[in-house]
Amino acid sequence: MNAAPTSHLSSPWDLQLFVSDDAKVKGNRCIVHALSHPTAEMPPDKHMTTQCGFWHKPQATLVQCWTNAGLPINCCGHGLLACGYRLLHSSLENSVILNMNGSTVNCLRSKGLYWLVFSRFSDASSTKTSLNKAQTIPVPDWTLNHFSNKPEQAAIVGPDNGYIILRWPKGYPLESLPVPAITVQKDTNRALIVTAASHKNATRFDENITFRYFAPQYGVAEDAATGSAMRVLAEYWQQVCGIEDLIAYQCSPAGGLLFSQLKAGNVMVGGHIKENNNDSRTTKKADSNATKPRQ
């Protein structure tokens, strides 16, 4: 993709994704830009937060996302959801088709929640199924280099730079785990998803699992609320326990509240979204034509 000057069609929107209704769970912040064309780089936001942008082509609405340093992200769940929210806010439709780096995702709103609809890993071709489905492995000894207690189960998802799921016993306080140092890259190139089932009488938001997400190898010591990890966990917990619907509390310092549902060949990941001081009336008037979803 060739670099080009960014052309903003309206003022950016400042959103918090995967928040709780009472706002005690802060979720993940994202700045959303409506663009006239793609751009290879985005100047870092003054608050050092993730940014995303969308623009229209005849048959699709395309999405790009950038890290807090302004570098492109290959796949960003909360960036896709933020763009979907922005588009649906300016539309009478309840769903919009988005495309990010060749992957097509449906975003829809239903009963106060906003959802991303992905194809299930298990419905891919046989080659991709064996690669992307969670595969249980012996718990690596290197986990004790980073955590004082060894998890009870481990599984890998995707290629060598994909994910490793580390599962602790039911009710384990994941908040007590330290954030792995950058030295974890000597042990694995995979992002770490640590998770545990919840006790019913000890939940904050009726969640049935908790989790955290670490990727210091890629400049993310710990993510606040991670939609892509929730997609992985939705299929993992269905594989190991038969759970079809998840409510997950992400135990990051900011906290995240995420939902998932497995339906036919799809996995849905959703949550609540809060606006941070956006002038919706001005923005909607400025980009009402630019942000009309095209399906």
N, C-alpha and C positions, 0 to 999 in steps of 0.2 A: 504494500500500500504506500503510495507516495504521500509525503508530508504536504499539507496545504494549510493556509491560514484558516483558523477556526472562525466560522460565521455563526454567531448565536442569533436565533430567531426571536428570542425573548429572554428575560432574566432567568437565571437558574433557580431551581427549587431545592430547598434544603429539607431533607426527609430523615426520619428515624424509622427503621424497619425492625420487625420482630419485637415490638414493644408489648407491654401488658396494658390492659384497659386502664389501670390505676396509675400508669406511668412510672411505677416503681422499677420496672425492668426497662432499661434505657435502649437496649437493642443496638443496631448498627447504623451509623450515620452515612448518608450518601447525598452528594450534590448532583442534580440532574440537569443536563443541558439539552435544549432542542437545537439541532445543528442543521445547516443547509447542505453539508457534505462531510465526508469522513476526515479525520485528522490523525496523523501518526502519533502526535504527542499532545499532552494537555499540561499547561502550567500548573504546578502544585497549588492546591487550595491553601489559603492562609491558615486554615484550621487543621491542615494536614489530615484530610479525610479522603475516603474513596470518592471518585467522580465517575459519572457515566454520561453518555450522550446517545441520542438517537437521531436518525434522519430517514427519509422515505425514498424508496425506489418504487417503480411501477407495481411490483408484485410483493413487496415486503417492506417491513420496518426493520432497519438494521440498528444494532446496538454495539457500542464500544464502551469499555470500562478501563479506568486507570487507577493505579495505586496512589497512596498519599504522596508519593514522590513524583507522580506524573508519568509513570511507566505503564504500558499496556498490560491488561490482564486477559488471559486466554478464555477463562470462563468465570463468571461472577454472578452467583445466585441473587445476592441482594441488589446488585446493579440492574439485572434483568427485571426484578420485581419492582424496583424504583421507577424504571422507564415505563413498565406496564401500568403502574399506578398513575403516573403523569398523563399517559395517553388516555386511559379510561376516565380520568377526572374531567377531561375535555370532550367526552363522547357520551352518547346515549347507549352505546354498545356495552355489553357486559364481558366481552373478551376481545383480545387482540393477539395477533400472531407476531412474534419477534424472532429475529435471526441474529445470532452472535457467532461469528467465526465459522459459519457453515452449519451450525446446529440450530434447528427450529424448535421454538418453545411457545406454547400457548400460555397467556396470562389471563386470568379471569377473576371476577369479584363475585362473592356469594356470601350473604348473611354477615356482612361487616368484615370479612377476611378477604385478603388478596392472595391468589394462588398461582404458582408456576406448575405447568403440567409437562412432565418429562416422559419419554419412553422408558419402560423398565429395562434394566440390564438383561434380565432373563428372557426378554422378548427379542433380543438382538440376534444376529446370525450366530451359528454355532461357534465360530472363532471368537467373536466378541463376547459371547456368553461365558466361555471358559476364562477369558481375560478379565471381565468386569464383575462377574459374580463374586461375592465374598467367599474366599477360600480359607478355611481354618488351617492354621499352622501352629507348631509348637511355640509357646511363649519365648521370645528371644531373650537370651541371658543379658543382652545389653540394656534391657529395660531397667535393670538395677543400677546402671550408671547414671540414671536420671530420676528414678523414683525409689523411695525407701522400701516400698512393698511391690512385689511382683503381681501383675494382673493374673486373673484366673484363666483367661482365654485370649487368643490373638487371631486375627484374620487379616488377609490382604485383599485389596480391591484394585484392579487396574494394573498398569505397567509399573516399572520400577520407580517411577516418579509419581505414582498414584497415592493410595492411602494405606495406612495400617490401622486397624481397629484394635484397641486394647480395652478389654472388658474387665471391670472390677466386680467384686461381689455385690449382691443386692443391697441397696442402702448405703453404699460406701460414700463417704464425703469427698467428692471429687475436688471440692474447693481446697482441700488440704494438700493436693499435689502441687509440687513446684513447677514453674514454667521451665521446660528443658532449655538448656543453653545451646548456643550455635554449634557446639561440639557434637550434637546429635547427628550432624551430617556425616560424621565419621562412621556412624552405625547404620544409617538408612537415608535414602533420598525421598522416602515417603512422608507425606504429612501425617501427623498423629491425631487420631480421633479417640479420645478416652471416654468411656461410657459405663453406665451402671443402671440396672433397673431400680425403680423407686419403691419404697414401702408406702402403701396407701395412706397410712395414718401419719406420714411425715412429709407430705408434699406441700409445695407452696401454691401451685396453680393447677392441681389435679393432674400433674404430669405423671406419666408412667415410666419415663426414663430421664436421666440427666446425661450431659456430655460436655466436653471441652474440646477445643481444636487448637493444635500447635503446628506451626510450619516455620520454625526459625531458619531452616535451610533456604527459604524463599522470602526472607525479610518480614515474616509475620510471626512474631513471638507468640502471640495469642490473639485470635480473632474474637470479636465480641459476640456475633451472632451469625452463623454460617449456614446458608441455605444449601450449598453444595454438599456439606457434610450431612445435613439432614436427609438429603436424597439417598446417600449411601446407607445411613442408619435405618431408613425406612425398610429397605430390602434386607439388611442384615438381621434386624429384630424379627422380621417375618420368617426368615430362614431358620433362626435358632429357637424361636418361641412361638411362632405362628401368629404374632400380633399384626393386625392389619392397619390399625389407626394408632398413631402416636401423638402424644402431647409431650414435648421435650422442653426442659429447662436447661439452657446453656449457662454453666456456672462460671462465666467470665466476670471480671470486675463490674462491667456494665450490666451484664445479664442479657439473656435472650429467651424469648418464648416462641417456639416454633411448632407447627402442626404438620402432620403428614397423613396421607390416605393412599392406599393401594386400590386402584380400580382398573379391572381388566388388564390391558397392556400398559397402563400408565402408573406413574407415581406422582402424587401431588404434594407440593411443599408450600406452606402458606403461613401467614401471620397478620398481625395488626400493623398499621402504618400511621405514623403521626407526622404532621407538618410542623416545621420550625419557622414560624413567622413569615409564611409565604403570603403575598398579596394575590390570592387566587383570582380575584375579579380582574385585576390588571393583566395577569399572565394569560388567563383564558381568552381575553379579548385580543391580546397581541398575537397568540399563536393558534387561534381556533381552527384556522385552515391548515396550518402546518402540522398540527398534531392529530388530525383526523385519522383514526386507524384505517389501514387498507388491508383487507383480508382476501 
